């Protein structure tokens, strides 16, 4: 077994394990760490395909920007950003619908793969500028400019919505301090000093 195959197996296992942690983890921070592992595994697969520029972009854009944005939003929401309790009927119904839908999609994809016979196609020779920074930049700012800007707007809307949710939750969770006649200070009252009021010192 060559070193390239070992590297491919390790990166594939890292990407699959990270994706499972992202979906299965109940803690949102652990989900973000799983997403980071998946991105690192995909970057390693790009390296195996001799696409060094795509691997660098994968780490810089996704691991260095998108995951940091997700962690920022999770920290902004605080510990209340966990999932809905499993006993809630809405959460249970949504999970059942999502599971059935994913099972149907997987069954349809498997049936289509079995029904169609794979046909070998020879790949055309790549141009000398294939995979270069110039070609990626030209495609990004010409043909892919609309999806690129839509992804940017989507991230901005997600951050603004997270901030709005966090502000509303913090406003609703403020505790009202009820003043009582026997309460003179906002701090705790020590039992041994309850019957000993403070005396005024003579000047």
Secondary structure by P-SEA (a helix, b strand, c coil): ccaaaaaaaaaaaaaaaaaaaaaccccaaaaaaaaaaaaaaaaaaaaaacaaaaaaaaaacccccaaaaaaaaaaaacccccccccccaaaaaaaaaaaaaaaaaaaaaaaaaaaccbbbbbbcccccccccaaaaaaaaaccaaaaaaaaaaaaaaaaaaaaaaaaaaaaaabbbbbbcccccccccccccccccccccccc
